[in-house]
């Protein structure tokens, strides 16, 4: 625009000022709408971030709880492992087992069967002796 001179008609000057005022008001309204949108977006983003932070905090609490549970289980496992036999103790037991050789042991039923057989043999010998002594 060209600079205005004051020698112009006051009506033209008034219209020119009104036009400029309208343009400035439109710019002001446009800026206000943009700022409103920016504020609205910031509020929405703030709410989203708040929700995400709450979710993350809940996840952290859950992870801490799980970690505590894992620690307790690990402590109990270590305590129980103390009751297991050590390698050296197993070696000693292995030597005794090999020394005794339990595969050569007999069962109760086998012993009873052997006793029955011995009795039969003994009875048979006794009967034979009786027959021989009678003759």
C-alpha positions as CSV (number, residue, x, y, z in Angstrom):
1,X,0.0,0.0,0.0
2,X,1.1,3.5,-0.6
3,X,1.4,5.9,2.3
4,X,-1.7,7.8,2.9
5,X,-1.7,11.5,2.8
6,X,-3.9,13.7,5.0
7,X,-5.0,15.8,2.1
8,X,-7.4,13.0,1.0
9,X,-11.1,13.1,1.6
10,X,-11.9,12.3,5.3
11,X,-14.5,9.7,4.1
12,X,-11.9,7.9,2.1
13,X,-9.5,8.0,5.0
14,X,-12.2,6.6,7.3
15,X,-12.9,3.8,4.9
16,X,-9.2,3.1,4.6
17,X,-8.9,2.9,8.4
18,X,-12.0,0.7,8.7
19,X,-10.5,-1.7,6.1
20,X,-7.2,-1.8,8.0
21,X,-9.0,-2.3,11.3
22,X,-11.0,-5.2,9.7
23,X,-7.8,-6.8,8.5
24,X,-6.2,-6.5,11.9
25,X,-9.3,-7.9,13.6
26,X,-9.3,-10.9,11.2
27,X,-5.6,-11.5,11.9
28,X,-6.3,-11.2,15.6
29,X,-9.3,-13.7,15.4
30,X,-7.1,-16.1,13.3
31,X,-4.3,-15.9,15.9
32,X,-6.8,-16.4,18.7
33,X,-8.2,-19.5,17.0
34,X,-4.7,-20.9,16.4
35,X,-3.8,-20.3,20.1
36,X,-7.1,-22.0,21.2
37,X,-6.3,-25.0,19.0
38,X,-2.7,-25.1,20.3
39,X,-4.0,-25.0,23.9
40,X,-6.6,-27.7,23.2
41,X,-3.9,-29.9,21.7
42,X,-1.7,-29.3,24.7
43,X,-4.5,-30.2,27.1
44,X,-5.2,-33.4,25.2
45,X,-1.6,-34.3,25.1
46,X,-1.3,-33.5,28.9
47,X,-4.2,-35.9,29.6
48,X,-2.7,-38.6,27.4
49,X,0.7,-38.2,29.1
50,X,-1.0,-38.4,32.5
51,X,-2.7,-41.7,31.5
52,X,0.6,-43.1,30.2
53,X,2.4,-42.1,33.3
54,X,-0.3,-43.8,35.5
55,X,0.0,-46.9,33.3
56,X,3.8,-46.9,33.6
57,X,3.5,-46.5,37.4
58,X,1.1,-49.4,37.6
59,X,3.5,-51.5,35.5
60,X,6.5,-50.5,37.7
61,X,4.5,-51.5,40.8
62,X,3.6,-54.9,39.2
63,X,7.3,-55.5,38.3
64,X,8.4,-54.6,41.8
65,X,5.8,-57.1,43.2
66,X,7.0,-59.8,40.8
67,X,10.6,-59.1,41.6
68,X,9.8,-59.4,45.3
69,X,8.1,-62.7,44.7
70,X,11.1,-64.0,42.7
71,X,13.4,-63.0,45.5
72,X,11.3,-64.9,48.0
73,X,11.2,-68.0,45.8
74,X,15.0,-67.8,45.3
75,X,15.6,-67.5,49.1
76,X,13.3,-70.5,49.7
77,X,15.0,-72.5,47.0
78,X,18.5,-71.7,48.5
79,X,17.3,-72.8,51.9
80,X,15.9,-76.1,50.5
81,X,19.1,-76.7,48.6
82,X,20.9,-76.8,51.9
83,X,19.0,-80.0,52.8
84,X,20.2,-81.8,49.7
85,X,23.1,-84.2,49.9
86,X,26.5,-82.9,48.8
87,X,28.6,-84.6,46.2
88,X,31.0,-85.9,48.8
89,X,28.2,-87.5,50.8
90,X,26.9,-89.2,47.7
91,X,30.3,-90.6,46.9
92,X,30.5,-92.1,50.5
93,X,27.0,-93.7,50.0
94,X,28.0,-95.0,46.6
95,X,31.1,-96.7,48.2
96,X,29.0,-98.3,50.9
97,X,26.4,-99.5,48.4
98,X,29.1,-101.0,46.2
99,X,30.6,-102.6,49.3
100,X,27.4,-104.2,50.5
101,X,26.2,-105.0,47.0
102,X,22.4,-105.1,47.7
103,X,21.8,-107.1,44.5
104,X,23.0,-110.1,46.5
105,X,20.4,-109.6,49.2
106,X,17.4,-111.9,49.2
107,X,13.8,-110.9,49.7
108,X,11.6,-112.1,52.6
109,X,9.7,-114.3,50.2
110,X,12.9,-115.9,48.9
111,X,14.0,-116.6,52.5
112,X,10.7,-118.2,53.4
113,X,10.9,-120.3,50.3
114,X,14.5,-121.4,51.2
115,X,13.3,-122.3,54.7
116,X,10.4,-124.4,53.3
117,X,12.8,-126.2,51.0
118,X,15.3,-126.9,53.8
119,X,12.5,-128.3,56.0
120,X,11.4,-130.6,53.2
121,X,14.9,-131.8,52.7
122,X,15.4,-132.2,56.5
123,X,12.1,-134.1,56.7
124,X,13.0,-136.3,53.8
125,X,16.3,-137.1,55.5
126,X,14.6,-137.8,58.8
127,X,12.2,-140.1,57.1
128,X,15.0,-141.9,55.4
129,X,16.9,-142.4,58.6
130,X,13.8,-143.8,60.3
131,X,13.3,-146.3,57.5
132,X,17.0,-147.2,57.6
133,X,16.9,-147.6,61.4
134,X,13.7,-149.8,61.2
135,X,15.3,-152.3,58.9
